[in-house]
Amino acid sequence: MNQAEPILPRTGIGIDVHAFAPADDPQPLWLGGLFWEGEQGLSGHSDGDCVAHAAADALFSACGIGDLGTHFGTDRPEFAGASGVKLLGEAARIVRAAGFGIGNVAVQFVANRPKFGPRREESQRVLSEAAGAPVSVTATTSDGLGFTGRGEGISAIATALVYQLPEPGQPATANGGQPATANAGQPATANGGQDA
């Protein structure tokens, strides 16, 4: 009797960078799915939300189905000015339609501002609802180095974990149909079965 093939997770990475809009063409700041009142906005084909864009790109990368430009590029006028939340939700739909489930997405952005900590939970909730899976967001600075340190823009990097869904009628197993154990069927201990 043939055992089911293991379902192995796949990981992807996404990076997105946007410059702050010039003073003579001000834009609202959308970041992490949230509007930041009173902050200088970012330039971009859509709303410039590099956190949401990096998350979407990481999902595409994990599945091997192109990238953000493939699906939402500047040659797609219907996405001009689109919200990052909308793009992330559409990316998740495309990923699932390609036969993948989403485990989680993690994003970190690099910027001097805005102050993110007080709105972290709100951002994670909005992005997780859009993706239909957990999305975590952290923020850091570059200690004054590079374009982010000079306050010229914001960059974001994301990782995503996906898994290929089994074909209809095939059992879903994480390890080839064998019982899940920490060390080949031996009692699970913190040091490989040796006394501490």
N, C-alpha and C positions, 0 to 999 in steps of 0.2 A: 504494500500500500504506500503510495507516494505521499510524503509529508509536504505540507505547504512550505513555500519558500519564505524565508524570514522577511519581515517588513522592516527595512532599515531606514532610519531617518536621513533626510537630506538637508544640508545647510546651505544658505546663500548669504551674500553680502551686498549691500547697497550703499552708495555714497551720493549725496546731493549737496550742491553748493549754490548759494544765491548771494549776489551783492545787494547792499542796501540801495533802494531807489534814490535817484538824485533829488536834490532839494527842489529843482524846477519841475519835477514830475513825481510828487509825493504819492505813496501807496500805503494802504492799511497794512499792518503787520498781522499775518496769520502764521502761527507757529504751533506745532503740536495739536493741530485741530482747533485752536482757540484764537479769538481775536484779542489783540493786546492794544487797548486804547491808549493813545498818547505816545506810542512807540513808532519809530521810523520803520516803514515797511520795506519789503524786499522786492526786487525786480524779478519778473519771470513770465513765461508763457501762460501759466495758470496763476494761482494765488501766491506762488513762491514759498509755500510751506515745505521747507526742506526736510523736516522731521517726517511728515506723512509721505513725502516723495521717496525718501530713503527706505522707509518701511516697505513701500510698494515695490521698489526696485529689488530689495532683498528677497521678497517672495518670488518674483520672476526668476531671479538668479538661482534660488534653491531648486526650482522646477526645471530649469534649463529651457525656458520658453521666451527668451529675449530679455529685454530690459524696458526701462521706463519710456525711452524714445521709440522703441518698437511699437508700443501700444498707445502712448499718449503724446507722440512727438509734435513738433511745431507744424508738421504737415497735416495735423488733425485739427482743423479750425473749431470743431465742436467742443474741444477741450480748452479753448482759450478762456482764461479767467476762471476755470473750474476750481472748486475747492479741493484742497489736499485730502479732506475726509472723503469726498466723492471719489477721487482717484484711488484711494486706498480700498474703499469698498468695492470698486469695479475690479481692482487688481485681485482681491480675494475671490471675487466671483469667477474671474478668468482662471485662477489657479485651481479652484474646485472643479470647474468645468473640464479642466485638463486631467482630472483624476487624482488630485492630491487633497489631503487633509492638512490643516494648518495647526502646528503645535503651539508656537509662540513667536513673537517678534520682539527684539530688543533694540532700542535706538539710543544713541548718545549724540547730542549736538554740542558744538563748540562756539561760544559767543560770549561777549562781555555783558550783554543784555539781551532780552529782559531777565529779570530775576524770576527764575522758574520754580523754585522750591514751593512757594505757597500755592501754586496751581498744578503741581505735578499730578495729584490724584484726579483732578478734573480732566487733564489732558489724557491720561491713561484710560480713563473711562470712555471718553469720546472716541479715541482711536481703537480701543478694544471692541466697542460696539460696531465700528465701521468694518473691522477685519473679521468679526465673528470669532475672535480668538484673543488670548491675552497679549497686550502690547505694553511693554514697560519703556519708560523714557527717563534718561538721566541727562544732566547738563554739566559742562565744565568750561574752563577758559584755557587759553593757550599762554597764559602768563605774559601777555603783551607781545608775543611773537607772531609773525605772519599776518595775513590779511585779516584774520579774525581778531588778533590782538590789536591791530590798528583800528578796529571798528569799521572795517570796510564791508563786512558781510558775515554770513553764518554758514557753517558746514555741519553736516550730519552724517553719521555712519550707522548702519543697521545690520543686524544679523537676523535670519529667519530660519526656523526649523519646520520642515514639511515632511510628510510621509505619503507614499503612494498607496492609494486605496486599492483593496483587492478587487479583482474582476467579479461581477455578479455571480453568486453561487460558490465563490471560493472562500474558505475560512480565513479570518483575519487572525494571524498569530504574530507575536513579536520576536519569536526565536525558533522558527521552524517547527512549531508544534510540540516542542519539548517543554516540560514544566520549568517555570522560571525559578532558578536558584542562584545564589551568589557565587557558588564554587562547585559546579558540576555535581549537584545533588547532595553535597555535604552541608551540615548545619552552617548557617551564615554567622560569621563572627567578624569582629573588627580587624582581625589580623590573620586572616587566611586559615583559621582553625587552630592556631597556636595559642597556648595560654599566655595571658597578658603578663 
